Amino acid sequence: MARKRTTTRIVVSTVSAWVVGFIFFFPILWMILTSFKTELDAFSIPPKFLFFHWTTENYATVQERSNYVHHALNSVILAGGSTLIALLIAVPAAYAMAFSPTKRTRGTLMWMLSTKMMPPVGVLVPIYLLFRDFNLLDSRIGLIAVLCLGNLPIVIWMLFTYFKEIPKDILEAARMDGATIGKEMVYILMPMAVPGIASTLLLNVILAWNEAFWTLNLTTSTAAPLTVFIASYSSPEGLFWAKLSAASTLAIAPILIIGWFSQKQLVRGLTFGAVK
C-alpha cells in the first residue's frame, strides 16, 4: 500500500512538473512558431498552431533590415563586461562582509538590496543628464557602468550567501600557514565557491542581456544591443507580429542556448550550501 502511494506521488509530481514546465515554455514556443508564419497567419483567428504556411521570409527580412551581428556583439560586450566588473567588485565586498562582519554589515546589505526596489524611471533624468554631460550617450562604456551598478547589489548578496556557507576554520588555517588575504581569496575561497560564483555569473549575464529600460533610453545605434534590435520592429504603422517574433527569437537564442547547457551548473550553484 505504501509502495503504491509512493508510486502515485511520483507520477503526480512528474506530470505536474511537466505541465508547469510546458506552461512556462509555451510563450517561447508560440513566439518561435509565429516567427515562421506570414503576417496574415500571425493575426488569424482562431490562431493557427501547426497547420499554417511555414516560411523563413521573416528571418530574411530581419537580416536585410537590421544588422543582427552588430546588435548581438553589443549584447555580448555589455553583458560580459558588466558581469566581469561586477564580480571584481563583489567578490572582495562579499568576502569582507562574510568573514569580517561589523554591526553595520546587515544594514549595508539591506540598503544595497533596497536600491533594486526603486523604479529605474525615478532616476532616468539625472542619469541621462550625466550621460549627456560626460558624452556617454550611446556608448558601451556608459551602458556597462549602468548595468554593472544596477546588478551589483544582487551579485554581492548572492556571493555573500555562498561565502557564509564556507567554514571559517579553513581560512583561519590558511592564515596560520602564512597565506595573505589575496592568496586566501584566490587559492582557497574562490575554488571552494566555484558553483556559487558560476551561478552568480550566469544570472548576472541573463539580467544584463535582458535589460531593456536603460538600453532603450541611453542608446540609439552605436551601442544598441539586441533589446533595441527587437524594439525597432514596433513602428507607428503598427506591430508586425511575425517579424517581431523572428527578431525576438534571434535575440533570445544565444542566451537560451547558454542557459540550456549550463542549467545543471546554475541549479547546483543556486542550491549551494542548502544541504549540509
C-alpha positions in Angstrom: 0.0 0.0 0.0 2.8 2.4 0.9 4.6 1.5 -2.3 1.5 2.3 -4.4 1.2 5.7 -2.6 4.8 6.4 -3.3 4.5 5.5 -7.0 1.3 7.6 -7.3 3.0 10.5 -5.7 6.0 10.2 -8.1 3.7 10.1 -11.1 1.6 13.0 -9.9 4.8 15.0 -9.2 6.3 14.2 -12.6 3.2 15.1 -14.5 2.7 18.3 -12.6 6.3 19.3 -13.2 5.9 18.7 -17.0 2.6 20.7 -17.0 4.2 23.6 -15.2 7.3 23.4 -17.4 5.1 23.5 -20.5 3.1 26.4 -19.3 6.3 28.4 -18.8 7.8 27.3 -22.1 4.6 27.8 -24.2 5.0 31.6 -24.8 8.5 30.9 -26.1 7.2 28.1 -28.3 4.4 30.3 -29.6 6.9 33.1 -30.4 9.1 30.7 -32.4 6.1 29.3 -34.3 4.9 32.8 -35.1 8.3 33.7 -36.5 7.7 31.1 -39.3 4.2 32.4 -40.1 3.1 35.1 -42.6 1.7 38.3 -41.1 -1.7 37.1 -42.2 -1.4 33.8 -40.3 0.1 35.6 -37.3 -3.2 37.6 -36.9 -5.5 34.7 -37.8 -8.5 34.0 -35.5 -8.7 31.3 -34.3 -4.9 31.0 -34.0 -3.1 28.5 -36.2 -0.8 26.3 -34.1 0.9 23.9 -36.5 -1.2 23.9 -39.7 -0.1 27.1 -41.5 2.2 28.1 -44.4 5.7 27.8 -43.0 8.1 30.5 -44.2 11.6 31.8 -43.4 10.8 35.2 -45.1 10.6 37.0 -41.7 14.2 36.0 -40.9 15.4 37.1 -44.3 13.6 40.5 -43.8 15.1 40.9 -40.4 18.6 40.3 -41.6 18.1 42.7 -44.5 16.6 45.5 -42.4 18.9 45.3 -39.4 22.5 44.4 -38.6 21.9 41.4 -36.3 25.6 40.7 -35.8 26.3 44.3 -34.7 23.5 44.2 -32.0 24.5 40.7 -30.9 28.1 41.7 -30.5 27.0 44.7 -28.4 24.9 42.4 -26.2 27.9 40.1 -25.6 30.2 43.1 -24.8 27.6 44.7 -22.4 26.6 41.5 -20.6 30.2 40.1 -20.4 31.8 43.4 -19.5 29.3 44.4 -16.8 29.4 40.9 -15.3 33.2 40.8 -15.1 33.4 44.2 -13.5 30.6 43.3 -11.1 32.4 40.2 -10.0 35.7 42.1 -9.5 33.9 44.4 -7.1 31.5 41.9 -5.5 34.0 39.2 -4.6 36.1 41.3 -2.2 33.0 43.1 -0.9 31.2 39.8 -0.1 34.4 38.4 1.4 34.7 41.3 3.8 31.1 41.1 4.8 31.1 37.4 5.2 34.3 36.9 7.2 34.9 40.3 8.8 31.3 41.5 9.6 30.6 44.5 11.7 27.4 45.7 13.3 26.6 47.7 10.2 27.0 44.8 7.7 23.4 43.6 7.7 22.2 47.2 7.4 24.6 47.8 4.5 23.3 44.7 2.7 19.7 45.7 3.2 20.5 49.2 1.9 22.1 47.8 -1.2 19.2 45.5 -1.8 16.7 48.3 -1.3 18.2 50.2 -4.3 16.8 47.4 -6.5 13.3 48.2 -5.3 13.4 51.8 -6.7 11.8 52.2 -10.2 14.5 52.9 -12.7 12.4 55.6 -14.3 12.8 57.6 -11.0 16.5 58.2 -11.7 16.3 58.3 -15.5 16.5 62.1 -15.8 19.6 62.6 -13.6 21.4 59.7 -15.2 20.5 60.8 -18.7 21.9 64.3 -17.9 25.1 62.8 -16.5 25.5 60.7 -19.6 24.9 63.8 -21.8 27.4 65.9 -19.9 30.1 63.2 -20.0 29.4 62.2 -23.6 28.4 58.7 -22.6 25.1 58.6 -24.5 25.1 55.6 -27.0 28.4 54.3 -25.7 29.3 50.9 -24.5 31.3 52.2 -21.5 28.3 54.1 -20.2 26.0 51.1 -20.5 28.4 48.7 -19.0 28.7 51.0 -15.9 24.9 51.3 -15.6 24.3 47.5 -16.0 27.1 46.7 -13.6 25.9 49.1 -10.9 22.3 48.0 -11.4 23.0 44.3 -10.8 25.8 44.8 -8.3 23.5 44.5 -5.2 22.2 41.1 -6.3 25.7 39.9 -7.1 27.0 40.9 -3.7 24.0 39.4 -1.9 24.4 36.0 -3.7 28.2 35.8 -3.2 27.7 36.8 0.5 25.3 34.0 0.9 27.6 31.5 -0.7 30.7 32.7 1.2 28.8 32.4 4.5 28.5 28.6 3.9 32.3 28.1 3.8 33.8 27.1 7.2 35.9 29.9 8.6 38.3 27.3 10.1 39.7 26.6 6.6 40.5 30.2 6.1 42.0 30.5 9.6 44.2 27.5 8.9 45.5 29.2 5.8 46.3 32.3 7.7 48.2 30.4 10.2 50.3 29.0 7.4 51.1 32.5 6.3 48.6 33.0 3.5 47.8 36.6 2.6 44.3 37.8 2.1 44.9 37.8 -1.7 46.1 34.2 -1.7 43.4 33.2 0.7 40.7 34.5 -1.7 42.3 33.2 -4.9 43.6 29.8 -3.9 41.1 28.8 -1.1 37.9 30.8 -1.1 37.1 31.0 -4.8 37.9 27.3 -5.7 35.5 26.3 -2.9 32.8 28.7 -4.1 33.0 27.9 -7.8 29.4 26.7 -8.0 28.1 29.8 -6.3 30.3 32.1 -8.4 29.3 30.4 -11.6 25.6 30.6 -10.9 26.0 34.3 -9.9 27.9 35.0 -13.2 25.2 33.2 -15.3 22.4 35.1 -13.5 24.1 38.4 -14.0 24.7 37.7 -17.7 21.0 36.9 -18.1 19.9 40.0 -16.3 22.3 42.2 -18.3 21.3 40.5 -21.6 17.6 41.1 -21.0 17.9 44.7 -19.7 15.7 46.9 -21.9 14.9 50.1 -20.0 18.4 51.6 -19.9 19.4 50.3 -23.3 16.3 51.8 -25.0 16.7 55.2 -23.2 20.5 55.6 -23.4 21.3 54.2 -26.8 20.3 54.7 -30.4 22.6 52.8 -32.8 26.3 52.5 -31.9 26.0 50.7 -28.6 22.5 49.3 -29.2 22.1 45.7 -28.1 19.5 43.1 -29.1 16.8 44.7 -26.9 16.9 47.8 -29.1 17.0 45.4 -32.1 13.7 44.0 -31.0 12.1 47.3 -30.2 12.9 48.6 -33.8 10.0 46.4 -35.1 7.4 48.5 -33.2 6.5 51.3 -35.6 3.8 53.9 -36.0 2.2 51.7 -38.6 1.6 49.0 -36.0 3.2 45.8 -34.8 4.4 43.3 -37.4 4.0 40.2 -35.2 5.7 37.7 -37.4 8.8 39.8 -38.0 8.8 40.9 -34.3 8.7 37.2 -33.3 11.6 36.4 -35.7 13.7 39.3 -34.2 12.8 38.1 -30.7 13.8 34.5 -31.5 17.1 35.7 -32.8 17.7 37.8 -29.7 16.9 35.2 -27.1 18.5 32.3 -29.0 22.1 32.8 -27.7 21.1 33.2 -24.0 18.6 30.4 -24.3 21.3 28.0 -25.6 23.7 29.1 -22.8 21.0 28.6 -20.2 20.1 25.2 -21.5 23.7 23.8 -21.5 24.6 25.4 -18.1 21.3 24.6 -16.3 23.0 21.9 -14.1 25.7 24.3 -13.0 23.1 27.0 -12.4 20.9 24.8 -10.3 23.9 23.4 -8.4 25.0 27.0 -7.6 21.6 28.2 -6.5 21.4 25.2 -4.1 25.0 25.6 -3.0 25.1 25.3 0.8 21.4 24.4 1.1 22.1 20.8 2.2 24.6 20.2 4.9 
